[in-house]
């Protein structure tokens, strides 16, 4: 996938006339530069995906801990209510 992306970028730069001076500059770059650029783009994409996944996991953990806290508060309330009824 990475190689295909770099190849598509290379072909687009090489054969598009409308890029003008930018195209001429990019076409003069060595072939391995395209792989480096594709790797940077791919790394950024993976960072974004990982960040989204981490936020989901964090949210699930926060909700789980919140439910535990609420359950403890309800148990404490029941305990206090039952102890005040016994007195």
C-alpha positions in Angstrom: 0.0 0.0 0.0 2.8 2.4 0.9 4.7 1.5 -2.3 1.5 2.0 -4.4 0.9 5.4 -2.8 4.4 6.5 -3.5 4.2 5.3 -7.0 0.9 7.2 -7.6 2.4 10.4 -6.2 5.5 9.9 -8.4 3.4 9.4 -11.5 1.1 12.3 -10.7 4.1 14.6 -10.3 5.9 13.3 -13.4 3.0 13.5 -15.9 0.9 16.5 -14.8 1.6 19.6 -16.8 -0.4 21.9 -14.6 2.0 21.7 -11.7 4.5 23.9 -13.5 7.5 24.9 -11.5 6.5 22.8 -8.5 6.1 19.8 -10.7 9.6 20.4 -12.2 11.1 20.7 -8.7 9.3 17.6 -7.5 10.2 15.6 -10.6 13.9 16.4 -10.0 13.8 14.8 -6.6 15.3 11.4 -6.1 12.9 8.4 -6.1 13.5 7.6 -2.5 12.2 11.0 -1.4 8.7 9.9 -2.5 9.0 6.9 -0.2 10.0 9.1 2.7 7.1 11.4 2.1 4.7 8.5 1.8 6.1 7.1 5.1 5.6 10.5 6.8 2.0 10.7 5.6 1.3 7.0 6.6 2.8 7.6 10.1 0.6 10.7 10.6 -2.4 8.7 9.5 -1.6 5.9 12.0 -1.0 8.4 14.8 -4.5 9.9 14.2 -6.1 6.4 14.2 -4.2 5.4 17.4 -5.2 8.7 19.1 -8.9 8.0 18.3 -8.7 4.5 19.6 -6.9 5.6 22.8 -9.6 8.1 23.5 -12.3 5.4 23.1 -10.4 3.2 25.6 -9.9 6.0 28.0 -13.6 6.9 27.8 -14.6 3.3 28.5 -12.3 3.2 31.5 -13.6 6.5 32.9 -17.2 5.2 32.5 -16.3 1.9 34.3 -14.7 3.7 37.2 -17.6 6.1 37.4 -20.0 3.2 37.7 -17.9 1.7 40.4 -17.9 5.1 42.3 -21.7 5.4 41.9 -22.2 1.9 43.2 -20.1 2.6 46.2 -22.0 5.8 46.9 -25.3 3.9 46.7 -24.0 1.1 49.0 -22.9 3.7 51.5 -26.2 5.4 51.4 -28.0 2.1 52.0 -25.6 1.3 54.8 -26.3 4.7 56.5 -30.0 4.4 56.0 -30.1 0.9 57.5 -27.9 1.9 60.4 -30.1 5.0 61.2 -33.2 2.8 61.0 -31.7 0.4 63.6 -31.0 3.2 66.1 
